[in-house]
Amino acid sequence: MAKKKFVKESATIMTEMVLPNDTNTLNNLMGGRLMHWLDVVAAIAAQKHSNRIVVTASADSISFKQPISLGNVVTLHAKVTRAFNSSMEVFIEVTAEDIPASKKTITHRAFFTFVAVDQNGKPIEIPEAIPETEEEKELYDGALRRRQLRLVLAKRMKPEDAVELKSIFNMDITK
């Protein structure tokens, strides 16, 4: 298995059209349907990076900026931002397009975490993710802070051990 892979190798684009069965009573895309699409596109990106079966470990920071209307074309762009031992963070950006009106809007952003597993469902080592562009480097740099926050919130890491989080709040970690 490759020890390193470029972030761009995991890039995945998925396109869907919002149909009546996808909407709520306001004729907007249901949040649950969007979350399903986010999970699917993020899993594909994680599989591309790891070349393994992956399972969803967390879905967080899903920001619902704007509703997506019936008939809009939804495009989800996903890519691995950083890989750890067996887990990887995936960033997804969602755009909604009203084709007749020639209007395209970024509507949602989200971070998901996946774990690569072997055929027995046990976590398995994955390649390092190498960022190249400025955006990829920015997402890569922030991934460790986001990971520590997830671990603290899940009570899998003590707040005092979250060194990267302390650094953004200018806390003295020597005390």
C-alpha positions as CSV (number, residue, x, y, z in Angstrom):
1,M,0.0,0.0,0.0
2,A,1.2,3.5,-0.8
3,K,2.5,5.4,2.2
4,K,1.4,8.8,0.8
5,K,-1.4,10.0,-1.5
6,F,-2.2,13.5,-2.7
7,V,-5.4,15.0,-1.4
8,K,-6.6,15.6,-5.0
9,E,-6.6,11.8,-5.5
10,S,-9.6,11.5,-3.2
11,A,-11.6,14.3,-4.9
12,T,-15.2,13.1,-5.6
13,I,-18.1,14.9,-7.2
14,M,-21.7,13.7,-6.9
15,T,-24.7,15.4,-8.5
16,E,-28.3,14.9,-7.6
17,M,-31.6,16.7,-8.5
18,V,-34.1,17.6,-5.8
19,L,-37.3,15.7,-6.6
20,P,-40.6,15.9,-4.8
21,N,-39.9,12.8,-2.7
22,D,-36.7,14.6,-1.4
23,T,-38.6,17.6,0.0
24,N,-40.3,18.8,3.1
25,T,-43.7,20.6,3.2
26,L,-42.0,23.9,2.2
27,N,-40.7,22.2,-1.0
28,N,-37.1,22.4,0.3
29,L,-34.6,19.5,0.4
30,M,-35.0,17.6,3.7
31,G,-32.0,17.8,6.0
32,G,-31.9,14.0,6.4
33,R,-31.7,13.5,2.6
34,L,-28.9,15.9,2.3
35,M,-27.1,14.2,5.2
36,H,-27.5,10.9,3.4
37,W,-25.9,12.4,0.3
38,L,-23.1,13.9,2.3
39,D,-22.3,10.5,3.9
40,V,-22.3,8.7,0.5
41,V,-20.0,11.2,-1.2
42,A,-17.7,11.4,1.8
43,A,-17.4,7.6,2.0
44,I,-16.5,7.5,-1.7
45,A,-13.7,10.0,-1.1
46,A,-12.5,8.1,1.9
47,Q,-12.4,4.9,0.0
48,K,-10.5,6.5,-2.9
49,H,-7.9,7.6,-0.3
50,S,-7.6,4.4,1.6
51,N,-8.4,1.8,-1.0
52,R,-10.3,0.1,1.8
53,I,-13.8,-0.4,3.1
54,V,-14.6,2.6,5.3
55,V,-17.1,3.3,8.1
56,T,-18.5,6.6,9.3
57,A,-17.0,7.6,12.6
58,S,-18.5,11.1,12.9
59,A,-20.4,13.7,11.1
60,D,-19.9,17.2,12.4
61,S,-19.8,20.8,11.5
62,I,-22.7,20.5,9.0
63,S,-23.6,24.1,8.5
64,F,-27.1,24.7,6.9
65,K,-26.6,28.0,5.3
66,Q,-29.5,28.1,2.9
67,P,-32.4,25.9,1.9
68,I,-32.2,24.0,-1.4
69,S,-35.4,24.1,-3.4
70,L,-37.3,21.5,-5.3
71,G,-35.9,21.2,-8.8
72,N,-32.4,22.5,-7.9
73,V,-29.4,20.5,-9.0
74,V,-27.2,19.7,-6.0
75,T,-23.4,19.1,-6.4
76,L,-21.4,17.7,-3.6
77,H,-17.6,18.1,-3.7
78,A,-15.7,15.9,-1.2
79,K,-12.0,15.3,-0.5
80,V,-9.9,13.9,2.3
81,T,-8.3,16.8,4.2
82,R,-6.0,14.7,6.5
83,A,-5.3,11.1,7.3
84,F,-4.3,9.8,10.8
85,N,-3.6,6.2,11.6
86,S,-6.7,4.5,10.4
87,S,-9.1,7.5,10.3
88,M,-9.4,10.4,7.9
89,E,-11.3,13.6,7.8
90,V,-13.3,14.4,4.7
91,F,-14.5,18.0,3.8
92,I,-17.7,18.3,1.7
93,E,-18.9,21.5,0.1
94,V,-22.4,21.6,-1.4
95,T,-23.7,23.9,-4.1
96,A,-27.3,24.2,-5.3
97,E,-28.0,25.4,-8.8
98,D,-31.2,26.8,-10.2
99,I,-30.4,26.1,-13.8
100,P,-33.3,28.0,-15.4
101,A,-32.4,31.1,-13.3
102,S,-28.6,30.6,-13.9
103,K,-28.1,30.9,-10.1
104,K,-25.5,28.8,-8.3
105,T,-25.0,29.0,-4.5
106,I,-22.8,27.3,-1.9
107,T,-25.4,26.1,0.6
108,H,-23.6,23.7,3.0
109,R,-20.2,22.6,4.3
110,A,-19.5,19.6,6.4
111,F,-16.7,17.5,7.9
112,F,-17.1,13.8,8.3
113,T,-14.6,11.3,9.8
114,F,-14.2,7.8,8.4
115,V,-12.2,4.8,9.6
116,A,-10.7,2.3,7.1
117,V,-11.3,-1.3,8.1
118,D,-10.1,-4.7,7.0
119,Q,-12.3,-7.6,6.0
120,N,-12.9,-8.4,9.7
121,G,-14.0,-4.8,10.5
122,K,-10.8,-4.0,12.3
123,P,-9.2,-0.5,11.8
124,I,-6.3,-0.6,9.3
125,E,-3.5,1.8,8.6
126,I,-4.0,4.2,5.7
127,P,-1.7,6.4,3.6
128,E,-0.8,9.9,4.6
129,A,-2.7,12.7,2.8
130,I,-0.4,15.3,1.1
131,P,-2.0,18.7,0.5
132,E,-0.8,20.8,-2.4
133,T,-3.0,23.8,-2.9
134,E,-3.4,26.7,-0.4
135,E,-7.0,25.5,0.4
136,E,-5.8,21.9,0.9
137,K,-3.0,23.1,3.2
138,E,-5.4,25.3,5.3
139,L,-7.9,22.4,5.7
140,Y,-5.0,20.0,6.5
141,D,-3.6,22.4,9.2
142,G,-7.1,22.8,10.8
143,A,-7.8,19.0,10.8
144,L,-5.8,18.3,13.9
145,R,-7.7,20.9,15.9
146,R,-11.0,19.6,14.6
147,R,-10.0,16.1,15.5
148,Q,-9.0,17.0,19.0
149,L,-12.3,18.9,19.5
150,R,-14.2,15.8,18.3
151,L,-12.3,13.6,20.7
152,V,-12.8,15.9,23.7
153,L,-16.5,16.2,23.0
154,A,-16.7,12.4,22.7
155,K,-14.9,12.1,26.0
156,R,-12.1,10.1,24.3
157,M,-9.5,12.8,25.1
158,K,-9.0,15.0,28.2
159,P,-9.4,18.7,27.5
160,E,-6.0,19.3,29.0
161,D,-4.4,17.0,26.5
162,A,-5.8,18.9,23.5
163,V,-2.7,20.9,22.8
164,E,-3.8,22.1,19.4
165,L,-7.0,23.5,20.8
166,K,-5.1,25.3,23.6
167,S,-2.9,26.9,21.0
168,I,-5.8,28.7,19.3
169,F,-7.1,30.1,22.7
170,N,-3.5,31.2,23.7
171,M,-3.7,29.1,26.8
172,D,-0.5,28.4,28.8
173,I,-0.1,24.6,28.5
174,T,2.7,24.4,31.0
175,K,0.5,25.0,34.0
